[in-house]
């Protein structure tokens, strides 16, 4: 397992780009610095999970991530999934899973230790409906055998619970605290629409048939 710890903070200007969708489920945008980066590539089975808590039925259409690649290159597809909450961790079973290939990359001008870092905007082609009041864990990995690093931080006020790490493609999980000795969280944004909005929009379109 490759967990990369930075010797010093990296300082960049905050990214001003806003999500493409009207509603936001998770707002943990990259702040321009990070103390560590965690592997999340499919070759060894590495996967990360971050929690989310919809207060209304929510349809996640886009995920923003910040990832670094070594060798410096980008990845064509990503495995995304949602697992239910097992008290404090993902339960190890995907109730929804998909491989997404609609990816837009934004170069944020950061290179460190052979890694080129990008802001990714990934569209979920056929997203699930996340039920209001149910805790979920969003799970992701790059479909790649090369090293892919996800920046994480442990000092962000207002973030959700710490991330969890899997080395067997999401079948079993360890907390970031137990794995690396720090309660790390993932820089990410999950945006989309509420279930009500999607249903309402479908009814409006149907009235013109």
Secondary structure, 3 states (H helix, E strand, C coil): CCEEECCCCCCCCCCCCCCCCCEEEEEECCCCCCCEEEECECCCCCEEEEEEECCCCEEEEEEEEEEEEECCCCCCCEEEEEEEEECCEEEEEEEEEEEECEEEEEEEEEEECCEEEEEEEEECCCCCEECCCCEEEEEEEECCCCEEEEEEECCCCCCCCCCEEECCCCCCCEEHHHHHCCCCEECEEEEEEEHHHHHHHHHHHHCCC
